[in-house]
Amino acid sequence: MLPLLLLLASTASALAADAAPARASLLGSMRRAIVTVNDALPVRIRLGPAGVVTAAQRDSVRRAQLARIARMRPSDPPAGTISALFVRRGLDLTWWIADSLGRDVRIHRRDLNGVWRFAGKAHADRLGQVSWRDSTVFRGATVEYALELRTPHGIRLVPLAAISVAGNQPLHLTARVNAEGEVTLVIELPVSQQATLDLFDVAGRRLGSVDLGGLGVGRHNVPVPRALLPSRGVYFARLQQAGAQADAKVFVSR
């Protein structure tokens, strides 16, 4: 397009002086149209003396420069939260990161003192989504995460919006038995009131209780003394707190 405009401009300038009045008027209109187009282009065609630049040309060049600078800036924001779902084993999180960023992600969590602490690593998939589970989160908690990303502009820590997990949920109780036959009861307390944990045999006879001490709100792993489960078989555990109750079946195989 530029060579064509140059040719038209030079032809209009050469013929305008010697042409008939009607033709001169037409060529003058062509020249004015070329000047108008020229003022709108970031790259200029010199129609006048060398070094002469109009105000419209300077403004157009400046806009083009600002647009190039804007394209060079890092994306904002470079990451965000897609979902945060609380499940029995913790908080399942899904984040997104910008396509231009590295796929290896370091995850940080803010502690009670407001300091970011390293919590784990994850890897983004081809769609830029990062999935990670925080098994230390309990109901009623508010947590803050930040993603450490390697960008073309260097390492960047991107804080994300705080996540509040709904509280006042039912008690949670499950049993785990390892290869040596040791039993651990996983309990989750929604409130800070005193809780009790009792064990029963299949006939419903109470075998004893497990001391919960001063356990507070949240998820806890409570080992069961072997003396309360003297032989192989099926047992039952019952967790009670503030009028609520949760039961779990315990299988002892050795």
C-alpha positions in Angstrom: 0.0 0.0 0.0 2.8 2.4 0.8 4.5 2.3 -2.6 1.1 3.0 -4.3 0.5 6.0 -2.0 3.9 7.3 -2.8 3.3 6.9 -6.6 -0.1 8.7 -6.4 1.3 11.5 -4.3 4.2 12.2 -6.7 2.0 12.0 -9.8 -0.5 14.3 -8.3 2.2 16.9 -7.4 3.7 16.7 -10.9 0.5 17.0 -12.9 -1.5 19.5 -10.8 0.3 22.6 -12.2 0.0 21.8 -15.9 -3.3 20.0 -16.1 -6.6 21.5 -17.1 -8.6 23.2 -14.3 -11.1 20.2 -13.9 -8.3 17.7 -13.9 -6.2 19.8 -11.5 -9.2 19.9 -9.1 -9.5 16.1 -9.3 -5.8 15.6 -8.6 -6.0 18.1 -5.8 -8.8 16.1 -4.2 -6.6 12.9 -4.6 -3.7 14.6 -2.9 -5.9 15.8 0.0 -7.2 12.2 0.4 -3.6 10.9 0.5 -2.7 13.4 3.2 -5.7 12.3 5.3 -4.7 8.6 5.0 -1.1 9.5 5.8 -2.1 11.2 9.0 -3.8 8.1 10.2 -0.8 5.7 9.6 1.9 4.9 12.2 4.4 4.9 9.3 4.6 8.2 7.5 4.8 9.2 3.8 6.8 12.4 3.3 4.7 14.8 1.2 6.3 18.0 2.3 9.8 19.2 3.1 12.1 16.6 4.8 11.7 16.6 8.6 8.2 18.1 8.7 5.9 16.0 10.9 2.3 17.0 11.6 0.7 16.9 15.1 -1.6 14.1 13.9 1.4 12.1 12.8 3.2 12.6 16.2 0.0 11.5 18.0 -0.4 8.4 15.9 3.2 7.3 16.4 2.9 7.8 20.1 -0.3 5.6 20.2 1.5 2.9 18.3 4.5 3.0 20.8 2.2 2.8 23.8 0.4 -0.2 22.3 3.7 -2.0 21.8 4.7 -1.3 25.4 1.4 -2.6 26.7 1.8 -5.9 24.8 5.2 -6.4 26.5 3.8 -6.1 30.0 3.2 -9.4 32.0 -0.4 -10.6 32.1 -2.4 -9.2 35.0 -3.5 -11.3 36.8 -1.3 -14.2 35.9 -3.2 -16.7 38.0 -6.6 -17.3 39.7 -8.8 -19.8 41.5 -11.2 -22.0 39.5 -12.7 -24.0 42.4 -12.2 -24.9 46.1 -14.1 -27.9 47.3 -14.0 -29.3 50.8 -14.0 -33.1 50.9 -13.3 -35.6 53.7 -9.6 -35.6 53.0 -9.1 -31.9 52.9 -9.6 -29.0 50.5 -9.4 -29.8 46.8 -8.2 -26.8 44.9 -8.0 -26.0 41.2 -6.2 -22.9 39.9 -5.4 -21.5 36.5 -2.2 -19.9 35.3 -1.5 -17.9 32.1 -0.3 -19.8 29.1 2.9 -17.8 28.8 4.1 -19.0 32.3 6.1 -22.0 33.3 4.1 -25.1 34.2 5.9 -25.9 37.5 4.2 -24.2 40.4 5.3 -23.8 44.0 2.4 -23.3 46.5 2.6 -21.2 49.6 0.1 -20.8 52.4 -0.1 -17.9 54.8 0.4 -18.9 58.5 -1.2 -17.3 61.6 1.6 -14.7 61.7 0.9 -13.6 58.2 4.1 -15.2 56.8 4.0 -17.2 53.5 5.1 -20.8 54.1 5.9 -23.3 51.4 3.1 -25.9 51.3 3.8 -28.0 48.2 4.4 -28.3 44.5 2.2 -28.9 41.5 2.4 -29.0 37.7 -0.1 -27.3 35.3 -1.7 -29.4 32.6 -1.7 -28.3 28.9 -4.8 -26.1 29.6 -2.9 -24.2 32.3 -4.9 -25.7 35.2 -3.3 -26.7 38.5 -4.9 -29.3 40.9 -3.8 -29.7 44.5 -5.2 -31.0 47.8 -4.5 -29.4 51.2 -5.2 -32.1 53.8 -4.5 -29.8 56.7 -7.6 -27.6 56.2 -10.6 -28.1 58.5 -14.2 -26.9 58.4 -14.7 -23.3 59.5 -11.2 -22.3 58.5 -10.1 -19.4 56.3 -7.0 -20.0 54.3 -4.8 -17.9 51.9 -2.6 -19.3 49.2 0.0 -17.8 46.8 1.4 -19.4 43.7 5.1 -19.0 42.9 5.5 -18.8 39.2 8.5 -18.6 36.8 7.6 -15.9 34.3 9.5 -14.4 31.4 10.1 -11.4 33.8 11.5 -13.6 36.6 10.1 -15.3 39.7 6.8 -13.9 40.9 4.7 -14.7 44.0 1.0 -14.3 43.1 -1.3 -14.0 46.2 -4.8 -15.3 45.6 -8.1 -14.4 47.3 -8.8 -15.9 50.7 -10.9 -19.1 50.9 -13.4 -19.6 53.7 -14.5 -23.1 54.4 -18.1 -23.5 55.8 -18.3 -24.5 59.4 -21.0 -26.1 61.6 -20.8 -29.4 59.7 -21.5 -32.9 61.3 -18.8 -34.7 63.1 -16.5 -36.9 61.0 -15.0 -40.2 62.1 -13.2 -42.9 60.0 -10.9 -45.7 61.0 -7.5 -46.7 59.4 -5.6 -49.9 60.0 -2.0 -50.3 58.9 -0.2 -53.5 57.9 0.9 -54.1 61.5 -2.7 -54.0 62.7 -2.4 -50.6 64.5 -5.6 -48.6 64.4 -5.9 -44.9 64.0 -9.2 -43.0 64.2 -9.4 -39.9 62.0 -11.8 -37.4 63.7 -12.9 -34.0 62.7 -14.4 -31.6 65.3 -16.5 -28.7 64.0 -16.5 -26.8 67.4 -14.2 -26.5 70.4 -16.4 -28.2 73.0 -15.3 -31.3 74.8 -15.7 -34.5 72.8 -15.7 -38.2 73.8 -14.5 -41.2 71.8 -15.7 -44.7 72.9 -15.0 -48.2 71.6 -17.6 -51.1 71.6 -17.6 -54.8 70.5 -20.1 -56.3 68.2 -22.4 -57.1 71.1 -22.5 -53.4 72.0 -20.4 -53.7 75.2 -18.3 -50.7 75.9 -14.6 -51.6 75.9 -13.3 -48.2 76.9 -12.6 -44.7 75.8 -9.8 -42.9 74.0 -8.6 -39.7 75.7 -9.0 -36.7 73.3 -7.3 -34.3 75.7 -7.6 -30.7 74.6 -8.1 -31.3 70.9 -9.6 -28.3 69.3 -11.5 -27.6 66.1 -10.2 -29.4 63.0 -9.0 -32.8 61.9 -6.9 -35.1 64.1 -5.4 -38.5 63.9 -6.0 -40.4 67.2 -4.1 -43.7 67.7 -6.1 -46.5 69.5 -4.3 -48.3 72.3 -4.0 -52.0 71.4 -5.4 -53.0 74.9 -8.8 -51.7 73.8 -8.8 -54.0 70.8 -7.6 -57.3 72.3 -8.2 -59.7 69.4 -9.1 -59.9 65.8 -12.6 -59.0 64.8 -15.0 -56.2 64.3 -15.4 -53.2 66.6 -17.2 -49.9 66.6 -16.1 -46.4 67.5 -18.4 -43.6 68.5 -17.5 -39.9 68.6 -19.8 -37.5 70.5 -19.7 -33.8 70.8 -22.3 -31.1 71.6 -25.2 -33.5 71.1 -23.9 -34.7 67.8 -22.7 -38.3 67.1 -20.6 -40.1 64.5 -19.9 -43.9 64.3 -17.3 -45.9 62.4 -16.7 -49.6 62.0 -13.2 -50.9 62.9 -11.7 -54.1 61.4 -8.8 -55.7 63.2 -7.2 -58.5 61.3 -4.1 -59.3 63.3 
